[in-house]
Amino acid sequence: MEERVEIINPIGTLLTKNNNKWQYGDEFIAWLKYNSNKFQSDMDLCKYLGVYEDFVKRLCVKYNFQLEFNYKKNDPRFKALYQDYNWCYQKYIIEGLSHDEMAKESGAKKRVVEKWCTEKHRLTRGFRKINKELSEKQKDLIIGSMLGDGHIDNRETQPMFIESHAENQKDYLYFKYEILEDLCNMPPVRKDACYKEFNGKQYLCQSSYRLCTRICNCLLQYRNKSYTYLLNLINEFSFSIWMLDDGYRDKSNWELCVAEYTPSDVEFAINILKDKYGLDSRVKKDIRYLYFDAKSSRKIDNIILNNIPNDLDIIKYKLTENDNLSKVEKRIYVDHNNENILFTDFCNLYNLNYKSTWSKIFIDNKSIYEILDGIL
């Protein structure tokens, strides 16, 4: 990237004359590029430098660049931001700004911006629906959310991503919204608490927030896909989203709701999580839940804390401020092969009884090696 040159007047420093011939280098060319917008025309610039207009024009051709002047609005060469196709494409298609937001940024009226976008540049809602693309982060979020609480509208012409979270997970939903903001018309909408009936009983549902994107064809690649298809695309970030959406953390273990998964999907999930992250899990007696052992649950803690902001309400509730969770300082470590490992992991490693081994080490004062000599 070229360094911005902040010299007020380049004459005598960046631009000198020798035997009636101008001498300059790359720094002067950089000065021209980054300072031309301080002048209202090429004539004003050349007058300031004391050179002929032809001199500057030849430099532009030689070094293949164009100067951007701050023309007066009544000058026929004046070009407003909204008249630039690339600016409109960046703001409307890439960043997802509305015409109102574009008007504020460009200092123009909404109807003027709207006219240039739709009539001049042909950047319409239909064009955006077809040409909008997802960033890699957005893809990962969609994948994790589709494994969890999110879904894409099934109406043939309405591919919108939709997700809701209760009010006590508002931060978490807004975290998702910030990633998907350029796909949305508005922030998440609050819905008041209400009673809902289930199996003939009335239940009070707390207030919630609902996130909904625009209609975007780029979402079609994830709509109606099997859980196995989505699991093949999973990474640490999308896995963290899935766990936070549908997982529950008790004192020692994570449990994950897989009620909507087929048995083959669940089996595939168990295998891929083992292969990718070394996580051991099994289906509980209640087959709606996947159960992770204590060692795997601690790995999941680390994955989530390394990929999701730790100050979100859902992180505090499930991990950092979860009173039911075993605190790190209460966990017991032992020295094994010059490495501190959890006492429970040590017992699992050698298939030892936790209580009797505890007694030998911490009551009888036996070393780990004395214990291992007795079983190996």
Secondary structure as UniProt FT lines:
FT   TURN            12..14
FT   STRAND          15..18
FT   TURN            19..20
FT   STRAND          21..24
FT   HELIX           26..35
FT   HELIX           36..38
FT   HELIX           42..49
FT   HELIX           53..63
FT   TURN            73..74
FT   TURN            76..77
FT   HELIX           81..83
FT   HELIX           85..88
FT   HELIX           89..94
FT   HELIX           99..106
FT   HELIX           110..115
FT   HELIX           116..120
FT   HELIX           125..131
FT   HELIX           136..147
FT   TURN            148..149
FT   STRAND          151..152
FT   TURN            156..157
FT   STRAND          161..166
FT   HELIX           167..169
FT   HELIX           170..180
FT   HELIX           181..183
FT   STRAND          189..191
FT   STRAND          194..198
FT   TURN            199..200
FT   STRAND          201..205
FT   STRAND          208..212
FT   HELIX           217..222
FT   TURN            223..224
FT   HELIX           227..231
FT   TURN            232..233
FT   HELIX           236..246
FT   STRAND          247..249
FT   STRAND          254..257
FT   TURN            259..260
FT   HELIX           263..277
FT   STRAND          281..283
FT   TURN            287..288
FT   STRAND          289..292
FT   HELIX           294..307
FT   TURN            310..311
FT   HELIX           313..315
FT   HELIX           316..320
FT   TURN            323..324
FT   HELIX           328..330
FT   STRAND          333..336
FT   TURN            337..338
FT   STRAND          339..342
FT   HELIX           343..349
FT   TURN            350..351
FT   HELIX           354..362
FT   HELIX           368..373
FT   TURN            374..375
//
